[in-house]
Amino acid sequence: MAGTHTLPELPYAYDALEPYIDEQTMRLHHDKHHLGYVNGLNKAEQGMAEARKSGNFDQIQHLERLAAFHGSGHFNHVMFWNNMCSPNNYSDPSGDLLNQIKKDFDSFDSFKAQFAAAAKAVEGSGWAFLCWQPGGNQLVTLAAENHQKQTQFTAIPVLALDVWEHAYYLKYQNNRGQYVDNFWNIVNWKDVARNFESAQQYKFPVK
Ligand code: MN
């Protein structure tokens, strides 16, 4: 049903990512910022439902823009929360995911270097993603501005890193680089592996 998205709870306590991401940042980020995107997406979808009912699509361009921004904002954050875990539970990637990373980025360290560089280089607010691209049968890194710009369609994100200032400014101030480097201590590679496995179920029509 249109416009009924809800804010999911975090899969861990607000302080679970300490010391790399602080509790206060997590509370504001999840409870206020993420909620704003859920509400924005619902509003856009409700607007489209009303437009279908009345047959008046004068506002469709505006509504689609809201849906792209807030919908990406909502879904990116859901992935981001699940992509992280307490540093006490950290373990390196393994199996099929690690093999694919080595195939597409030469080594795990080279992948981390490329992903981190992309995250640090985002101009203004944005995200870094590791995506499965069924079109090329490969993992790729992509860096989005805002929540949704500069993407490559049909790419399926499996790992997301939020580099908006609201994600790190309280603890790191302007030092985005340190925040990005610390992210490697709290990546939930088991979750990334599940996303990778799911993404591979989609078969691109052109081989
Ligand atoms: Mn955010």
py3Dmol code that shows the C-alpha trace and the ligand (Angstrom):
import py3Dmol

protein = """\
ATOM      1  CA  MET A   1       0.000   0.000   0.000  1.00  0.00           C
ATOM      2  CA  ALA A   2       1.281   3.460  -0.905  1.00  0.00           C
ATOM      3  CA  GLY A   3       2.813   5.627   1.789  1.00  0.00           C
ATOM      4  CA  THR A   4       2.978   3.141   4.668  1.00  0.00           C
ATOM      5  CA  HIS A   5       6.732   2.696   5.110  1.00  0.00           C
ATOM      6  CA  THR A   6       7.922   2.619   8.709  1.00  0.00           C
ATOM      7  CA  LEU A   7      11.229   3.220  10.474  1.00  0.00           C
ATOM      8  CA  PRO A   8      12.777  -0.153  11.401  1.00  0.00           C
ATOM      9  CA  GLU A   9      14.545  -0.442  14.747  1.00  0.00           C
ATOM     10  CA  LEU A  10      18.311  -0.690  14.771  1.00  0.00           C
ATOM     11  CA  PRO A  11      19.542  -4.303  14.824  1.00  0.00           C
ATOM     12  CA  TYR A  12      21.723  -3.460  17.878  1.00  0.00           C
ATOM     13  CA  ALA A  13      21.889  -0.980  20.760  1.00  0.00           C
ATOM     14  CA  TYR A  14      22.580   2.698  20.039  1.00  0.00           C
ATOM     15  CA  ASP A  15      26.006   2.414  21.673  1.00  0.00           C
ATOM     16  CA  ALA A  16      26.938  -0.910  20.004  1.00  0.00           C
ATOM     17  CA  LEU A  17      29.270   0.714  17.472  1.00  0.00           C
ATOM     18  CA  GLU A  18      31.311   2.592  20.077  1.00  0.00           C
ATOM     19  CA  PRO A  19      34.013   3.794  20.039  1.00  0.00           C
ATOM     20  CA  TYR A  20      33.898   4.194  16.240  1.00  0.00           C
ATOM     21  CA  ILE A  21      30.404   5.674  15.998  1.00  0.00           C
ATOM     22  CA  ASP A  22      29.084   7.284  19.168  1.00  0.00           C
ATOM     23  CA  GLU A  23      25.688   6.748  20.765  1.00  0.00           C
ATOM     24  CA  GLN A  24      24.499  10.335  20.381  1.00  0.00           C
ATOM     25  CA  THR A  25      25.225  10.323  16.658  1.00  0.00           C
ATOM     26  CA  MET A  26      23.348   7.030  16.269  1.00  0.00           C
ATOM     27  CA  ARG A  27      20.319   8.342  18.155  1.00  0.00           C
ATOM     28  CA  LEU A  28      20.069  11.492  16.052  1.00  0.00           C
ATOM     29  CA  HIS A  29      20.936   9.727  12.829  1.00  0.00           C
ATOM     30  CA  HIS A  30      18.416   6.920  13.217  1.00  0.00           C
ATOM     31  CA  ASP A  31      15.602   8.562  15.174  1.00  0.00           C
ATOM     32  CA  LYS A  32      15.597  11.947  13.408  1.00  0.00           C
ATOM     33  CA  HIS A  33      17.382  11.833  10.063  1.00  0.00           C
ATOM     34  CA  HIS A  34      16.294   8.392   8.924  1.00  0.00           C
ATOM     35  CA  LEU A  35      12.741   9.021  10.117  1.00  0.00           C
ATOM     36  CA  GLY A  36      12.671  12.158   7.975  1.00  0.00           C
ATOM     37  CA  TYR A  37      13.333  10.071   4.865  1.00  0.00           C
ATOM     38  CA  VAL A  38      10.633   7.554   5.769  1.00  0.00           C
ATOM     39  CA  ASN A  39       8.140  10.386   6.176  1.00  0.00           C
ATOM     40  CA  GLY A  40       9.291  12.037   2.946  1.00  0.00           C
ATOM     41  CA  LEU A  41       8.882   8.799   0.984  1.00  0.00           C
ATOM     42  CA  ASN A  42       5.408   8.232   2.420  1.00  0.00           C
ATOM     43  CA  LYS A  43       4.375  11.759   1.507  1.00  0.00           C
ATOM     44  CA  ALA A  44       5.602  11.297  -2.072  1.00  0.00           C
ATOM     45  CA  GLU A  45       3.763   7.986  -2.454  1.00  0.00           C
ATOM     46  CA  GLN A  46       0.573   9.396  -0.949  1.00  0.00           C
ATOM     47  CA  GLY A  47       0.789  12.299  -3.378  1.00  0.00           C
ATOM     48  CA  MET A  48       1.045   9.867  -6.282  1.00  0.00           C
ATOM     49  CA  ALA A  49      -1.920   7.866  -4.972  1.00  0.00           C
ATOM     50  CA  GLU A  50      -4.006  11.052  -4.851  1.00  0.00           C
ATOM     51  CA  ALA A  51      -2.869  11.956  -8.356  1.00  0.00           C
ATOM     52  CA  ARG A  52      -3.985   8.565  -9.695  1.00  0.00           C
ATOM     53  CA  LYS A  53      -7.333   9.009  -7.999  1.00  0.00           C
ATOM     54  CA  SER A  54      -7.963  12.470  -9.378  1.00  0.00           C
ATOM     55  CA  GLY A  55      -6.228  11.918 -12.692  1.00  0.00           C
ATOM     56  CA  ASN A  56      -4.286  15.147 -12.122  1.00  0.00           C
ATOM     57  CA  PHE A  57      -0.572  14.473 -12.598  1.00  0.00           C
ATOM     58  CA  ASP A  58       0.542  18.135 -12.629  1.00  0.00           C
ATOM     59  CA  GLN A  59       2.828  17.493  -9.636  1.00  0.00           C
ATOM     60  CA  ILE A  60       4.302  14.206 -10.857  1.00  0.00           C
ATOM     61  CA  GLN A  61       7.793  15.571 -11.570  1.00  0.00           C
ATOM     62  CA  HIS A  62       8.006  16.997  -8.051  1.00  0.00           C
ATOM     63  CA  LEU A  63       6.667  13.783  -6.511  1.00  0.00           C
ATOM     64  CA  GLU A  64       9.086  11.589  -8.444  1.00  0.00           C
ATOM     65  CA  ARG A  65      11.959  13.784  -7.283  1.00  0.00           C
ATOM     66  CA  LEU A  66      10.826  13.421  -3.659  1.00  0.00           C
ATOM     67  CA  ALA A  67      10.433   9.660  -4.058  1.00  0.00           C
ATOM     68  CA  ALA A  68      13.930   9.332  -5.550  1.00  0.00           C
ATOM     69  CA  PHE A  69      15.575  11.338  -2.757  1.00  0.00           C
ATOM     70  CA  HIS A  70      13.607  10.108   0.250  1.00  0.00           C
ATOM     71  CA  GLY A  71      13.165   6.556  -1.014  1.00  0.00           C
ATOM     72  CA  SER A  72      16.898   6.219  -1.588  1.00  0.00           C
ATOM     73  CA  GLY A  73      17.474   7.904   1.772  1.00  0.00           C
ATOM     74  CA  HIS A  74      15.254   5.369   3.509  1.00  0.00           C
ATOM     75  CA  PHE A  75      16.544   2.213   1.805  1.00  0.00           C
ATOM     76  CA  ASN A  76      20.211   3.274   1.946  1.00  0.00           C
ATOM     77  CA  HIS A  77      19.943   3.744   5.712  1.00  0.00           C
ATOM     78  CA  VAL A  78      18.284   0.362   6.234  1.00  0.00           C
ATOM     79  CA  MET A  79      21.185  -1.253   4.411  1.00  0.00           C
ATOM     80  CA  PHE A  80      23.761   0.861   6.273  1.00  0.00           C
ATOM     81  CA  TRP A  81      22.458  -0.091   9.749  1.00  0.00           C
ATOM     82  CA  ASN A  82      22.482  -3.777   8.856  1.00  0.00           C
ATOM     83  CA  ASN A  83      25.935  -3.501   7.273  1.00  0.00           C
ATOM     84  CA  MET A  84      27.460  -2.680  10.655  1.00  0.00           C
ATOM     85  CA  CYS A  85      28.027  -4.583  13.885  1.00  0.00           C
ATOM     86  CA  SER A  86      29.769  -4.172  17.207  1.00  0.00           C
ATOM     87  CA  PRO A  87      33.557  -4.242  16.840  1.00  0.00           C
ATOM     88  CA  ASN A  88      33.442  -7.189  19.297  1.00  0.00           C
ATOM     89  CA  ASN A  89      31.594  -9.222  16.650  1.00  0.00           C
ATOM     90  CA  TYR A  90      33.797  -8.273  13.709  1.00  0.00           C
ATOM     91  CA  SER A  91      35.197 -10.935  11.405  1.00  0.00           C
ATOM     92  CA  ASP A  92      36.806 -10.621   7.951  1.00  0.00           C
ATOM     93  CA  PRO A  93      34.881 -11.635   4.812  1.00  0.00           C
ATOM     94  CA  SER A  94      35.349 -15.181   3.563  1.00  0.00           C
ATOM     95  CA  GLY A  95      34.057 -17.692   1.005  1.00  0.00           C
ATOM     96  CA  ASP A  96      32.361 -16.633  -2.228  1.00  0.00           C
ATOM     97  CA  LEU A  97      32.250 -12.952  -1.280  1.00  0.00           C
ATOM     98  CA  LEU A  98      35.980 -12.781  -0.547  1.00  0.00           C
ATOM     99  CA  ASN A  99      36.779 -14.672  -3.755  1.00  0.00           C
ATOM    100  CA  GLN A 100      34.678 -12.238  -5.813  1.00  0.00           C
ATOM    101  CA  ILE A 101      36.324  -9.242  -4.110  1.00  0.00           C
ATOM    102  CA  LYS A 102      39.763 -10.635  -4.965  1.00  0.00           C
ATOM    103  CA  LYS A 103      38.666 -11.317  -8.550  1.00  0.00           C
ATOM    104  CA  ASP A 104      37.277  -7.822  -9.141  1.00  0.00           C
ATOM    105  CA  PHE A 105      39.647  -5.692  -7.013  1.00  0.00           C
ATOM    106  CA  ASP A 106      42.869  -7.792  -7.001  1.00  0.00           C
ATOM    107  CA  SER A 107      42.917  -8.109  -3.206  1.00  0.00           C
ATOM    108  CA  PHE A 108      40.851  -7.331  -0.101  1.00  0.00           C
ATOM    109  CA  ASP A 109      43.237  -4.497   0.773  1.00  0.00           C
ATOM    110  CA  SER A 110      42.986  -3.003  -2.727  1.00  0.00           C
ATOM    111  CA  PHE A 111      39.202  -3.116  -2.489  1.00  0.00           C
ATOM    112  CA  LYS A 112      39.276  -1.322   0.869  1.00  0.00           C
ATOM    113  CA  ALA A 113      41.643   1.315  -0.502  1.00  0.00           C
ATOM    114  CA  GLN A 114      39.392   1.973  -3.523  1.00  0.00           C
ATOM    115  CA  PHE A 115      36.143   2.044  -1.532  1.00  0.00           C
ATOM    116  CA  ALA A 116      37.615   4.334   1.145  1.00  0.00           C
ATOM    117  CA  ALA A 117      39.069   6.693  -1.454  1.00  0.00           C
ATOM    118  CA  ALA A 118      35.678   6.888  -3.175  1.00  0.00           C
ATOM    119  CA  ALA A 119      33.950   7.608   0.157  1.00  0.00           C
ATOM    120  CA  LYS A 120      36.421  10.345   1.081  1.00  0.00           C
ATOM    121  CA  ALA A 121      36.152  11.962  -2.356  1.00  0.00           C
ATOM    122  CA  VAL A 122      32.345  12.407  -2.376  1.00  0.00           C
ATOM    123  CA  GLU A 123      31.647  16.108  -2.918  1.00  0.00           C
ATOM    124  CA  GLY A 124      29.287  17.265  -0.164  1.00  0.00           C
ATOM    125  CA  SER A 125      26.709  14.791   1.125  1.00  0.00           C
ATOM    126  CA  GLY A 126      26.646  11.252  -0.184  1.00  0.00           C
ATOM    127  CA  TRP A 127      27.429   7.562   0.070  1.00  0.00           C
ATOM    128  CA  ALA A 128      29.942   4.965  -0.966  1.00  0.00           C
ATOM    129  CA  PHE A 129      28.625   1.589  -2.111  1.00  0.00           C
ATOM    130  CA  LEU A 130      29.919  -1.815  -2.977  1.00  0.00           C
ATOM    131  CA  CYS A 131      27.462  -3.167  -5.529  1.00  0.00           C
ATOM    132  CA  TRP A 132      26.883  -6.373  -7.415  1.00  0.00           C
ATOM    133  CA  GLN A 133      26.432  -5.359 -11.057  1.00  0.00           C
ATOM    134  CA  PRO A 134      24.579  -8.199 -12.802  1.00  0.00           C
ATOM    135  CA  GLY A 135      25.204  -6.457 -16.140  1.00  0.00           C
ATOM    136  CA  GLY A 136      28.902  -7.166 -15.938  1.00  0.00           C
ATOM    137  CA  ASN A 137      28.792 -10.044 -13.476  1.00  0.00           C
ATOM    138  CA  GLN A 138      31.096  -8.123 -11.181  1.00  0.00           C
ATOM    139  CA  LEU A 139      31.405  -6.189  -7.956  1.00  0.00           C
ATOM    140  CA  VAL A 140      31.854  -2.437  -8.429  1.00  0.00           C
ATOM    141  CA  THR A 141      32.327   0.558  -6.162  1.00  0.00           C
ATOM    142  CA  LEU A 142      30.019   3.516  -6.700  1.00  0.00           C
ATOM    143  CA  ALA A 143      29.848   6.858  -4.914  1.00  0.00           C
ATOM    144  CA  ALA A 144      26.491   8.635  -4.780  1.00  0.00           C
ATOM    145  CA  GLU A 145      25.866  12.316  -4.197  1.00  0.00           C
ATOM    146  CA  ASN A 146      22.904  13.015  -1.917  1.00  0.00           C
ATOM    147  CA  HIS A 147      21.247   9.601  -1.693  1.00  0.00           C
ATOM    148  CA  GLN A 148      20.651   8.775  -5.314  1.00  0.00           C
ATOM    149  CA  LYS A 149      22.790  10.711  -7.816  1.00  0.00           C
ATOM    150  CA  GLN A 150      25.723   9.247  -9.786  1.00  0.00           C
ATOM    151  CA  THR A 151      24.383   5.728  -9.565  1.00  0.00           C
ATOM    152  CA  GLN A 152      24.643   2.972 -12.157  1.00  0.00           C
ATOM    153  CA  PHE A 153      21.288   1.368 -12.798  1.00  0.00           C
ATOM    154  CA  THR A 154      20.848  -2.371 -12.268  1.00  0.00           C
ATOM    155  CA  ALA A 155      23.727  -2.277  -9.758  1.00  0.00           C
ATOM    156  CA  ILE A 156      22.557  -3.813  -6.476  1.00  0.00           C
ATOM    157  CA  PRO A 157      24.157  -2.399  -3.313  1.00  0.00           C
ATOM    158  CA  VAL A 158      25.555  -4.951  -0.870  1.00  0.00           C
ATOM    159  CA  LEU A 159      27.551  -2.576   1.359  1.00  0.00           C
ATOM    160  CA  ALA A 160      26.714   1.079   2.040  1.00  0.00           C
ATOM    161  CA  LEU A 161      28.634   3.787   3.887  1.00  0.00           C
ATOM    162  CA  ASP A 162      26.932   7.072   4.739  1.00  0.00           C
ATOM    163  CA  VAL A 163      29.314  10.037   4.417  1.00  0.00           C
ATOM    164  CA  TRP A 164      26.812  12.823   5.065  1.00  0.00           C
ATOM    165  CA  GLU A 165      28.154  15.098   7.815  1.00  0.00           C
ATOM    166  CA  HIS A 166      25.249  14.022  10.062  1.00  0.00           C
ATOM    167  CA  ALA A 167      26.854  10.551  10.109  1.00  0.00           C
ATOM    168  CA  TYR A 168      30.119  11.669  11.730  1.00  0.00           C
ATOM    169  CA  TYR A 169      30.344  15.374  12.547  1.00  0.00           C
ATOM    170  CA  LEU A 170      29.647  15.203  16.311  1.00  0.00           C
ATOM    171  CA  LYS A 171      32.574  12.849  16.875  1.00  0.00           C
ATOM    172  CA  TYR A 172      34.911  13.490  13.961  1.00  0.00           C
ATOM    173  CA  GLN A 173      34.079  17.125  13.052  1.00  0.00           C
ATOM    174  CA  ASN A 174      35.550  17.726   9.583  1.00  0.00           C
ATOM    175  CA  ASN A 175      37.723  14.591   9.633  1.00  0.00           C
ATOM    176  CA  ARG A 176      35.726  12.390   7.298  1.00  0.00           C
ATOM    177  CA  GLY A 177      38.851  10.409   6.476  1.00  0.00           C
ATOM    178  CA  GLN A 178      39.228   9.103  10.020  1.00  0.00           C
ATOM    179  CA  TYR A 179      35.534   8.156  10.126  1.00  0.00           C
ATOM    180  CA  VAL A 180      35.881   6.243   6.848  1.00  0.00           C
ATOM    181  CA  ASP A 181      39.041   4.455   7.986  1.00  0.00           C
ATOM    182  CA  ASN A 182      37.366   3.436  11.258  1.00  0.00           C
ATOM    183  CA  PHE A 183      34.375   2.020   9.381  1.00  0.00           C
ATOM    184  CA  TRP A 184      36.430  -1.113   8.613  1.00  0.00           C
ATOM    185  CA  ASN A 185      36.309  -2.065  12.309  1.00  0.00           C
ATOM    186  CA  ILE A 186      32.507  -2.354  12.316  1.00  0.00           C
ATOM    187  CA  VAL A 187      31.574  -3.805   8.925  1.00  0.00           C
ATOM    188  CA  ASN A 188      29.257  -6.784   9.311  1.00  0.00           C
ATOM    189  CA  TRP A 189      30.702  -8.929   6.521  1.00  0.00           C
ATOM    190  CA  LYS A 190      28.193 -11.696   7.246  1.00  0.00           C
ATOM    191  CA  ASP A 191      25.406  -9.290   6.318  1.00  0.00           C
ATOM    192  CA  VAL A 192      27.304  -8.176   3.210  1.00  0.00           C
ATOM    193  CA  ALA A 193      27.718 -11.840   2.218  1.00  0.00           C
ATOM    194  CA  ARG A 194      23.950 -12.406   2.571  1.00  0.00           C
ATOM    195  CA  ASN A 195      23.270  -9.357   0.398  1.00  0.00           C
ATOM    196  CA  PHE A 196      25.792 -10.588  -2.165  1.00  0.00           C
ATOM    197  CA  GLU A 197      24.138 -13.998  -2.303  1.00  0.00           C
ATOM    198  CA  SER A 198      20.657 -12.456  -2.724  1.00  0.00           C
ATOM    199  CA  ALA A 199      21.848 -10.032  -5.394  1.00  0.00           C
ATOM    200  CA  GLN A 200      23.234 -12.876  -7.498  1.00  0.00           C
ATOM    201  CA  GLN A 201      19.742 -14.320  -7.876  1.00  0.00           C
ATOM    202  CA  TYR A 202      18.942 -11.530 -10.322  1.00  0.00           C
ATOM    203  CA  LYS A 203      19.964 -12.519 -13.833  1.00  0.00           C
ATOM    204  CA  PHE A 204      20.662  -9.731 -16.280  1.00  0.00           C
ATOM    205  CA  PRO A 205      19.065 -10.331 -19.705  1.00  0.00           C
ATOM    206  CA  VAL A 206      22.237  -9.643 -21.715  1.00  0.00           C
ATOM    207  CA  LYS A 207      25.168 -11.992 -21.114  1.00  0.00           C
TER     208      LYS A 207
END
"""
ligand_1 = """\
1
MN
Mn 22.418 9.443 6.994
"""
view = py3Dmol.view(width=600, height=400)
view.addModel(protein, "pdb")
view.setStyle({"model": 0}, {"cartoon": {"style": "trace"}})
view.addModel(ligand_1, "xyz")
view.setStyle({"model": 1}, {"stick": {}})
view.zoomTo()
view.show()
